[in-house]
């Protein structure tokens, strides 16, 4: 028979107080991780099934006459790219649902009741939960910053699936207008890289919004200076100061350097949402200060990518804390619905705040970070409420 006192036995098992994580903490960590992976796999299975129902024929047809093996390899390649995109979008909600389901499973199997009776403080669950959240947050960051943009651009370049249809970068885009400050540009666009404007018209406006100068060129190419373009075979019209109603014409210029507040990368990624632009290029575009094609969406997503790295730990902690309202006995349906609603509220709030930032209703920092910071701030509030209720349902 053991001669350890109950308090000594609790310390040996890592049950009481707030000492180093013990056996139960490791069980929580591995259990929550397994539940998160299972939830993510189920969500992926549903999402992939929906995607293949629409694009299976298109993807297999893109393989051409390479046989069944070639088609299956292309399909596997496509699914790998799609899964990267899907995991990026679904990981935070999978973390919340996985942690919540594990904690509710602990309630229903009486595991939590045993732990609490043995002297384990309810808040000890935060240690393994935070570790799980940080682990998946470390995965979320490269997904947002590098892997998802690369996967989407690969689908676009290979013309696979929805992104291949929507963001084909090989074709020439016709009749595009750019407007910034006192300059208006109309051209056909070759995305590149390097980007190129074809049959380009540049209009310079005066303070009253009237055209004071116009330049037409066969094409325009970027130079080493981000906002200076080289116009080739151009013709220039300018207002004659002596006769305001007349225009002077200059022809025959083989090349003409023209300043346009248009970054070449903005042309390369024209029509591509900012969330799919590689991080280095997105930073370069925003830092350039160019007014054409670079707006609030790009500034918001620079912040969102950083904030998203902390979204999985925030979701995990919220899930663990709301699960404590279930107590150690069988929770009511109302409590379970309330637990699920908490995670859904954070998920919806992140989308709403990002949309508000893209529409310039919120500062980029506020749009990206407010839902995450509010979720973290809710953790001690929920803990205080749980303590006042003495951790019972």
Helices and strands as residue ranges (DSSP letters): H 6-13, H 23-62, H 67-108, H 111-117, G 122-124, H 125-142, I 143-147, H 148-158, H 161-166, E 172-180, E 183-190, E 196-205, E 211-222, E 228-239, E 247-259, H 264-268, G 274-276, H 279-288, H 296-308, H 311-323, G 324-326, H 333-358, H 364-388
